[in-house]
Amino acid sequence: MVGAGFLGMEVASACAARGIPVTVVDADRPLERVLGGYLSAAITARASASDIRFVQAAGFATLTGDPVNGVLLPDGTELTADLVVTCAGEVPCTDWLAGTGLADRLGVGVDHACATAVPGVFAAGDVTYLRSDGTRPDRRTPFWSNAVAQGRTAAASALGLPPSGPSQDDYFWTEVAGLAVKIVGRLPLIGEPAMVQGSVADGRALLSWNHADGTATAVAYGLRKPVAALRGLAATSSPPSP
Ligand SMILES: Cc1cc2nc3c(=O)[nH]c(=O)nc-3n(C[C@H](O)[C@H](O)[C@H](O)COP(=O)(O)OP(=O)(O)OC[C@H]3O[C@@H](n4cnc5c(N)ncnc54)[C@H](O)[C@@H]3O)c2cc1C
């Protein structure tokens, strides 16, 4: 597996669950870029205990063989495999928009109303990125719930109606080594969580990270927790009542 992001970790977990030996190669620590060091360490430990092997390369891996039968790492190490899967990042498909002024290298830039740079044209979903407003950088959120929220907003905007809710929805989920993780709120998660209920080591915990704007990011780690409850927790950085 080349790439230790969400998709790479999910495919590796599926292999391990079927008893297929799997090695995950990445230049970064698993999921660290999006989830931060705390959850990266916890999830990596769990995945390692499920016989998923990790190799952190000093740089990008290169595919070897024709047909492909392995990868070459920058230090000269060559790993061979019956099957090589790459989950090394997705790129919005915008070739078909060439010449329209709608897309650049990040995708189709939109604002909070899902309006593009071209008047009267609106866009939603993975192909988009939220344009910088001066207070934060350009931002892509290629998740299912976000595509739904943006779809609603884009439709309302096209009809000249006010949006029925926010155009961004920071909820997503994943499953690694049999552990379901649900997250509501901004990423990445820097440092230690402000609140931990339960035990990460035992694979059942509710965690939250506070942000300067008074919101939080809430994480149900191996814990059954309705998304509405996580949304409530993420709406405020104050600790929940016991
Ligand atoms: C393997 C995988 C696992 C995922 N798991 C999760 C998850 O657990 N949680 C989560 O929140 N998100 C997950 N995602 C991301 C989620 O699937 C996307 O965020 C979501 O599907 C985006 O919706 P969309 O409508 O923008 O794009 P898509 O679902 O990609 O739909 C775009 C559609 O447009 C069509 N299309 C493209 N170009 C053209 C054209 N020129 N003309 C006509 N049709 C065109 C495509 O064929 C496609 O059917 C996952 C993605 C993948 C690939």
Ligand as a Chemical Component Dictionary entry (heavy atoms), coordinates in Angstrom:
data_LIG
# 
_chem_comp.id                   LIG 
_chem_comp.type                 NON-POLYMER 
_chem_comp.pdbx_formal_charge   0 
_chem_comp.three_letter_code    LIG 
# 
loop_
_chem_comp_atom.comp_id 
_chem_comp_atom.atom_id 
_chem_comp_atom.alt_atom_id 
_chem_comp_atom.type_symbol 
_chem_comp_atom.charge 
_chem_comp_atom.model_Cartn_x 
_chem_comp_atom.model_Cartn_y 
_chem_comp_atom.model_Cartn_z 
_chem_comp_atom.pdbx_ordinal 
LIG C1  C1  C 0 -12.651 4.673  -1.816  1  
LIG C2  C2  C 0 -13.282 5.911  -1.206  2  
LIG C3  C3  C 0 -13.742 5.876  0.110   3  
LIG C4  C4  C 0 -14.329 7.008  0.694   4  
LIG N1  N1  N 0 -14.762 6.940  2.001   5  
LIG C5  C5  C 0 -15.339 8.036  2.558   6  
LIG C6  C6  C 0 -15.805 7.993  3.910   7  
LIG O1  O1  O 0 -15.680 6.976  4.597   8  
LIG N2  N2  N 0 -16.386 9.114  4.426   9  
LIG C7  C7  C 0 -16.522 10.257 3.688   10 
LIG O2  O2  O 0 -17.055 11.245 4.211   11 
LIG N3  N3  N 0 -16.086 10.328 2.412   12 
LIG C8  C8  C 0 -15.489 9.249  1.834   13 
LIG N4  N4  N 0 -15.033 9.320  0.538   14 
LIG C9  C9  C 0 -15.191 10.589 -0.185  15 
LIG C10 C10 C 0 -16.604 10.691 -0.761  16 
LIG O3  O3  O 0 -16.877 9.554  -1.553  17 
LIG C11 C11 C 0 -16.679 11.965 -1.610  18 
LIG O4  O4  O 0 -16.403 13.097 -0.784  19 
LIG C12 C12 C 0 -18.041 12.151 -2.256  20 
LIG O5  O5  O 0 -18.379 11.046 -3.041  21 
LIG C13 C13 C 0 -18.007 13.426 -3.119  22 
LIG O6  O6  O 0 -19.215 13.543 -3.843  23 
LIG P1  P1  P 0 -19.213 14.267 -5.246  24 
LIG O7  O7  O 0 -20.626 14.199 -5.734  25 
LIG O8  O8  O 0 -18.557 15.585 -5.130  26 
LIG O9  O9  O 0 -18.237 13.419 -6.190  27 
LIG P2  P2  P 0 -18.370 11.915 -6.691  28 
LIG O10 O10 O 0 -19.080 11.053 -5.708  29 
LIG O11 O11 O 0 -16.985 11.545 -7.126  30 
LIG O12 O12 O 0 -19.314 12.043 -7.955  31 
LIG C14 C14 C 0 -18.921 12.760 -9.107  32 
LIG C15 C15 C 0 -19.661 12.163 -10.286 33 
LIG O13 O13 O 0 -19.499 13.015 -11.418 34 
LIG C16 C16 C 0 -19.190 12.241 -12.546 35 
LIG N5  N5  N 0 -18.472 13.097 -13.484 36 
LIG C17 C17 C 0 -17.211 13.587 -13.373 37 
LIG N6  N6  N 0 -16.918 14.363 -14.439 38 
LIG C18 C18 C 0 -18.016 14.372 -15.233 39 
LIG C19 C19 C 0 -18.340 14.988 -16.481 40 
LIG N7  N7  N 0 -17.470 15.768 -17.126 41 
LIG N8  N8  N 0 -19.564 14.758 -16.999 42 
LIG C20 C20 C 0 -20.462 13.964 -16.348 43 
LIG N9  N9  N 0 -20.209 13.370 -15.168 44 
LIG C21 C21 C 0 -19.010 13.565 -14.632 45 
LIG C22 C22 C 0 -18.378 11.092 -12.005 46 
LIG O14 O14 O 0 -18.399 9.983  -12.867 47 
LIG C23 C23 C 0 -19.110 10.792 -10.675 48 
LIG O15 O15 O 0 -20.182 9.921  -10.846 49 
LIG C24 C24 C 0 -14.440 8.193  -0.059  50 
LIG C25 C25 C 0 -13.964 8.238  -1.384  51 
LIG C26 C26 C 0 -13.389 7.113  -1.943  52 
LIG C27 C27 C 0 -12.870 7.193  -3.381  53 
# 
loop_
_chem_comp_bond.comp_id 
_chem_comp_bond.atom_id_1 
_chem_comp_bond.atom_id_2 
_chem_comp_bond.value_order 
_chem_comp_bond.pdbx_ordinal 
LIG C1  C2  SING 1  
LIG C2  C3  SING 2  
LIG C2  C26 DOUB 3  
LIG C3  C4  DOUB 4  
LIG C4  N1  SING 5  
LIG C4  C24 SING 6  
LIG N1  C5  DOUB 7  
LIG C5  C6  SING 8  
LIG C5  C8  SING 9  
LIG C6  O1  DOUB 10 
LIG C6  N2  SING 11 
LIG N2  C7  SING 12 
LIG C7  O2  DOUB 13 
LIG C7  N3  SING 14 
LIG N3  C8  DOUB 15 
LIG C8  N4  SING 16 
LIG N4  C9  SING 17 
LIG N4  C24 SING 18 
LIG C9  C10 SING 19 
LIG C10 O3  SING 20 
LIG C10 C11 SING 21 
LIG C11 O4  SING 22 
LIG C11 C12 SING 23 
LIG C12 O5  SING 24 
LIG C12 C13 SING 25 
LIG C13 O6  SING 26 
LIG O6  P1  SING 27 
LIG P1  O7  DOUB 28 
LIG P1  O8  SING 29 
LIG P1  O9  SING 30 
LIG O9  P2  SING 31 
LIG P2  O10 DOUB 32 
LIG P2  O11 SING 33 
LIG P2  O12 SING 34 
LIG O12 C14 SING 35 
LIG C14 C15 SING 36 
LIG C15 O13 SING 37 
LIG C15 C23 SING 38 
LIG O13 C16 SING 39 
LIG C16 N5  SING 40 
LIG C16 C22 SING 41 
LIG N5  C17 SING 42 
LIG N5  C21 SING 43 
LIG C17 N6  DOUB 44 
LIG N6  C18 SING 45 
LIG C18 C19 SING 46 
LIG C18 C21 DOUB 47 
LIG C19 N7  SING 48 
LIG C19 N8  DOUB 49 
LIG N8  C20 SING 50 
LIG C20 N9  DOUB 51 
LIG N9  C21 SING 52 
LIG C22 O14 SING 53 
LIG C22 C23 SING 54 
LIG C23 O15 SING 55 
LIG C24 C25 DOUB 56 
LIG C25 C26 SING 57 
LIG C26 C27 SING 58 
# 
